[in-house]
Amino acid sequence: MAYSDDHIALAAEYALGTLDANERAQVESMMSADRGFADVVLAWEHRLGVLNQMVGSVEPRPEVWDKIRAAIGHSEPQPPVLQSPTEPPPLAPEVEAAPAVSADTSNLIRLEGRARRWRLVAAATSAIAAALLMLIGIGVSMPDLLPDNMRPKPKTEVVEARLPPAPQPSAQYVAMLQKEGGGPAFILTVDGATRDFTARKLGVSAEAGSSYELWLISDKLPKPRSLGVIGANEFTSRPVLAAYDADLVKSATYAVTIEQAGGSPDGNPHSAPILTAKLIETVPPPSR
């Protein structure tokens, strides 16, 4: 059976003894269940064991022992351990270089094992993140595909709808402009809020070369003020009364004179009024 690089690295770490207790137990379980994997571990033990046999024991220098004792809290100097006469002499320098091979190999395998573990953690984290993103996407776009306990709960949101206040009717005023003893010639209406006026013509027509002109007359004004020519069409509407005080507009007298075609040329009436009237309130303001 072909084993992956991770299996081979795990077997090498077991042979080197760099695994913790849980990892060693895991490898031993794998060895008991898989004879092929046990052979891989055994091959690593033989391979590394040969390297170990190539290196003889070397007695550390006395200062090395002192540093070790100082590091673990025993700073008292200890006598060096003498080498037994029966022990073989230290290897020549060229042979002593062999431990570097073993150390380098173990470091390489430990680094490979750590990298393997980090790769496994990163892969697992990526898989969990991908699964969460997939669940979120399904929950947003197709929640019916999820089990009942994983479906997003519907949110009930109470929205208070406020309608704009209904417009309040403004006061309305009207004046009947008519000759004495005759029917009305014009009906004048004024809006109390905007003070716009509308003059409606009722079956009268100015003679050729002349026009009807409407005037505002009040003792608060030095002279009559022209509100323009009326009667050319059935309805004449203008906003000119907005320039005057509301009380003046309501209390003034409205008069009609006959002027030359197009109206008075100098802003003054050139004939006596033929029609006069005052405003009366037809629709009271909402505050009443």
C-alpha positions in Angstrom: 0.0 0.0 0.0 1.3 3.5 -0.9 1.3 5.9 2.0 1.2 9.7 1.9 4.0 12.0 2.9 2.0 12.8 6.1 1.9 9.1 7.0 5.7 8.7 6.3 6.5 11.9 8.4 4.4 10.6 11.2 6.2 7.2 11.2 9.6 9.0 11.2 8.6 11.2 14.2 7.5 8.1 16.0 10.8 6.5 15.3 12.7 9.6 16.5 10.5 9.9 19.6 9.3 13.5 19.0 5.6 12.8 19.3 3.6 13.5 22.4 1.8 10.7 24.3 -1.5 11.1 22.4 0.2 11.0 19.1 2.3 8.0 20.0 -0.9 6.2 21.1 -2.5 7.1 17.7 0.5 5.7 15.8 0.6 2.5 17.8 -3.1 2.0 17.1 -2.4 2.5 13.4 0.5 0.0 13.6 -1.7 -2.6 15.3 -4.4 -2.2 12.7 -2.2 -1.8 9.6 0.7 -4.1 9.2 2.0 -2.1 6.2 2.2 1.0 8.3 4.0 -0.9 11.1 6.6 -1.9 8.5 7.0 1.8 7.5 7.7 2.6 11.2 10.1 -0.3 11.5 12.0 0.8 8.4 12.4 4.2 9.9 13.7 2.7 13.2 16.3 0.6 11.3 17.3 3.6 9.1 17.7 5.9 12.1 19.2 3.1 14.2 22.1 2.7 11.8 22.9 6.3 12.0 22.9 6.1 15.8 25.3 3.1 15.7 27.7 5.0 13.5 28.2 7.6 16.3 30.0 6.6 19.5 29.3 8.2 22.9 31.1 11.5 23.5 31.6 12.8 27.0 30.5 16.5 27.2 33.0 19.0 28.4 32.7 19.9 32.2 31.5 23.5 31.4 28.5 21.9 29.5 27.4 20.1 32.6 27.8 23.3 34.6 25.5 25.2 32.2 22.9 22.4 32.3 22.9 22.3 36.1 22.7 26.1 36.2 19.7 26.0 33.8 17.8 23.5 36.0 18.7 25.2 39.3 21.8 23.3 40.4 24.6 25.7 40.2 27.0 23.8 42.4 29.9 22.5 40.3 30.0 18.7 40.0 33.0 16.6 39.4 33.3 15.4 35.8 32.3 11.8 35.1 35.4 9.9 34.2 35.2 7.6 31.2 35.5 3.9 31.9 38.7 2.2 30.7 36.6 -0.4 28.9 34.8 2.3 26.9 36.2 2.8 23.4 38.1 6.0 22.9 36.4 9.0 21.4 36.1 8.9 17.7 38.3 10.9 15.4 37.0 14.4 14.4 35.9 13.1 11.0 33.7 10.5 12.7 32.4 12.9 15.3 30.8 14.9 12.5 28.2 12.1 12.1 25.9 13.4 14.9 25.3 16.5 12.8 23.7 14.2 10.2 21.4 12.7 12.8 20.6 16.1 14.3 19.9 17.6 10.9 17.7 14.7 10.0 15.6 14.9 13.2 15.2 18.6 12.8 14.1 18.2 9.2 11.5 15.5 10.2 10.3 17.6 13.2 9.8 20.6 10.9 8.0 18.5 8.4 5.7 17.1 11.1 4.9 20.6 12.4 4.2 21.8 8.9 2.0 18.8 8.4 0.0 19.5 11.5 -0.4 23.2 10.5 -1.5 22.1 7.0 -4.2 19.9 8.6 -5.4 22.7 10.9 -5.5 25.2 8.0 -7.4 22.7 5.8 -9.9 22.0 8.5 -10.4 25.7 9.2 -10.9 26.4 5.5 -13.4 23.6 5.2 -15.4 24.9 8.2 -15.4 28.4 6.9 -16.5 27.2 3.4 -19.3 25.2 5.0 -20.5 28.2 7.1 -20.5 30.4 4.0 -22.5 27.8 2.1 -25.1 27.5 4.9 -25.4 31.3 5.1 -25.9 31.5 1.3 -28.5 28.8 1.3 -30.2 30.4 4.3 -30.5 33.7 2.5 -31.4 32.5 -1.0 -33.0 29.1 -0.5 -34.0 28.6 3.1 -36.4 25.8 2.3 -33.5 23.5 1.5 -32.3 23.7 5.2 -33.7 21.5 8.0 -36.4 23.2 10.1 -34.0 23.8 13.1 -31.5 25.6 10.9 -33.8 27.8 9.0 -33.6 31.5 9.8 -36.5 32.6 12.0 -38.8 35.1 10.2 -38.5 38.6 11.7 -41.7 40.6 12.4 -41.1 44.3 12.2 -43.7 46.7 13.1 -43.6 49.8 11.0 -45.6 52.8 12.0 -47.0 54.6 8.9 -47.7 58.2 9.5 -49.8 59.9 6.9 -49.1 63.6 6.2 -51.7 65.8 7.9 -54.6 66.6 5.7 -54.5 70.1 4.3 -56.7 72.5 6.3 -59.0 74.6 4.1 -58.3 78.3 4.2 -60.8 81.0 4.6 -62.5 82.1 1.4 -64.0 85.5 0.6 -66.2 86.6 -2.3 -67.5 89.9 -3.7 -70.4 90.4 -6.2 -69.5 93.3 -8.5 -72.7 94.6 -10.0 -74.5 97.8 -11.0 -77.2 99.2 -8.8 -80.4 97.4 -9.7 -78.7 95.1 -12.1 -77.3 91.6 -12.1 -73.8 90.7 -11.2 -71.1 91.4 -13.9 -68.2 89.8 -12.1 -67.8 87.4 -9.1 -64.5 88.1 -7.2 -63.1 85.4 -4.9 -60.1 85.7 -2.7 -58.2 82.9 -0.9 -57.5 83.9 2.8 -54.2 82.1 3.0 -52.5 83.0 -0.3 -54.6 86.1 -1.0 -54.8 85.1 -4.7 -57.9 86.4 -6.4 -60.0 85.1 -9.3 -62.5 87.3 -11.1 -65.2 85.5 -13.2 -67.0 87.4 -16.0 -70.7 86.9 -16.1 -72.1 87.9 -19.5 -70.5 91.3 -19.9 -68.2 92.6 -22.6 -66.2 95.8 -22.9 -66.8 98.0 -25.9 -64.3 98.0 -28.7 -61.2 100.0 -27.8 -61.8 99.7 -24.0 -61.1 97.3 -21.1 -62.5 96.7 -17.7 -59.9 97.3 -14.9 -60.1 96.2 -11.3 -59.1 98.5 -8.5 -58.3 98.2 -4.8 -59.6 101.2 -2.8 -58.9 101.7 1.0 -58.5 104.6 3.4 -55.2 103.0 4.3 -53.9 103.7 0.8 -53.2 107.2 -0.6 -54.9 106.3 -3.9 -56.6 103.4 -5.6 -54.3 100.6 -6.7 -54.7 98.8 -10.0 -55.2 95.0 -9.9 -55.0 94.7 -13.7 -57.4 94.3 -16.6 -60.2 91.7 -16.2 -62.8 90.3 -18.5 -60.7 89.4 -21.5 -61.4 85.7 -20.6 -64.1 84.1 -18.5 -61.7 83.7 -15.5 -58.9 86.1 -14.5 -56.5 85.0 -11.7 -53.6 86.9 -10.2 -51.5 86.7 -7.0 -51.1 90.5 -6.7 -53.0 90.8 -3.4 -50.3 89.0 -1.5 -48.4 92.3 -1.5 -51.0 93.8 0.8 -51.9 93.3 4.5 -54.6 90.6 5.1 -56.8 93.0 7.1 -56.6 95.6 4.3 -57.5 93.0 1.7 -60.6 91.9 3.7 -61.9 95.4 4.5 -61.1 97.2 1.2 -63.6 98.1 -1.6 -63.2 96.6 -5.0 -64.2 98.7 -8.0 -64.3 98.3 -11.8 -63.7 101.1 -14.2 -63.7 101.4 -18.0 -60.3 102.3 -19.3 -58.6 102.4 -22.7 -57.8 99.1 -24.3 -55.1 97.4 -22.2 -55.8 99.4 -19.1 -54.8 102.7 -17.5 -51.5 103.9 -19.0 -50.3 105.6 -15.7 -51.8 103.5 -12.9 -54.6 105.9 -12.1 -58.3 105.4 -12.9 -59.6 107.6 -15.7 -63.3 107.1 -15.1 -65.7 106.7 -12.2 -66.2 103.2 -11.0 -69.2 101.4 -12.7 -69.1 98.4 -10.3 -68.2 98.2 -6.6 -68.3 95.6 -3.9 -66.8 94.4 -0.6 -65.6 90.9 0.3 -67.8 88.7 2.5 -66.5 85.5 4.2 -68.0 82.4 2.7 -65.7 79.7 4.3 -64.3 80.5 7.8 -60.7 79.7 8.7 -60.1 76.3 10.4 -59.3 77.9 13.8 -62.9 78.9 14.3 
